[in-house]
C-alpha cells in the first residue's frame, strides 16, 4: 500500500512521501526498507537512529520528530490500534472452511445453525445448540446441553462440559477447560468429602479464554464471565466467581471461589485472590500481588499483602535497606554497651 492509503486507513497525519510503497509491517528493531513500524512506548526510542524502516507510526502527542533523513512518520491517536488495523489489512486471516466433518461425533438431538464448521473427531453431546457461524475445530469436546453463540470459535482440544452457556463471538483457545467441577471439599469423619457441583458457567459475548485456562462450574447457580472480558493463558477461575465487563486477567492468575470482580479490572500475571473477596470497578492489581481483603473501586494495588501501589513501593524500598539498617543498629548497640 502507498503511504497516503495507509494514513487514510488509520486516520493519521502523514509527514513524508505519499506515493511511497510499503510492503511489510515489522518491529522497530528489525524493520528494513519498504517496511512500516510503530512506536508505542518510550523504551523503544533508542531504536529510532538505527531503524531502516521507511515509515514509523507515532502518537500524535509525541515529541518525536524525524531523526533520520528518509524515514516518514504517520501521527495517530493510538499507534497500537493503528497497527492492529494494518495487520488485518496486510495479513488477512485465511478463510476457514465451513461444513461438518463426517468424522465428527454429533448426537442426533444437537441443533446446528447456518454456516457452522465442525472439524474432524469433534464430539458434541445431546441437546447442544450451536448458533450460526460458529467454528468448532478438530478434537474439541462439547458436553450435553451446551449453548454456543453466533460466530464463536473453539480451538482444537478445548473441553466444554455439560450445560455451559457461551455467548456470541467468544474465542476459546486450545486446552482450555470450561465447566469442570470446582475444588470444594468438606470434612466428614476425618476424610475429605467432595461437594457436588450442579451449577454451570456463563461466558458473555466477546469473551476470550486463553490456552490451558480453566473455569470451574458453580456449586449452585453460575460462574459468570461478563461481556468483553479477556482471559490470558494458564488462568484458573474457581466455582461461583463473577467477573464484570471488559476486564483483563493476565497469565497464571489464580482466583478462588465466590470472588466478585467489577468492570474494567486489570489483574496482572501471577496475582492471587482468595475466596469471597470483592473487588470494585477499575481496580488494577499488579503482578504477583497477594490480595487478602476487599478492594474498593478505582485504585491500584501491589505487593503482599495488597496495598495501594505507592505505599507498597515505599515498603519494598525500605525492605531493601534492612541489611544496612541492621548493621547500623548493631553498631549503635555496641556503642551503648
Secondary structure, 3 states (H helix, E strand, C coil): CEHHHHHHHCCCEEECCCCCECCEECCCCCCCCCEEEECCCHHHHHHCCCCCCCEEEEECCCCCCCCCCCCEEEEECCHHHHHHHHHHHHCCCCCCCCEECCCCEECCCCEECCCCEECCCCEECCCCEECCCCEECCCCEECCCCEECCCCEECCCCEECCCCEECCCCEECCCCEEEECCCCEEEECCEEEECCCCCEEEECCCCEECCCCEEECCCCCEEEECCCCEECCCCEECCCCEECCCCEECCCCEECCCCEECCCCEECCCCEECCCCEECCCCEECCCCEECCCECCCCEEECECCEEHHHHHHHHHHHHCHHHHHHHHHHHHHHHC
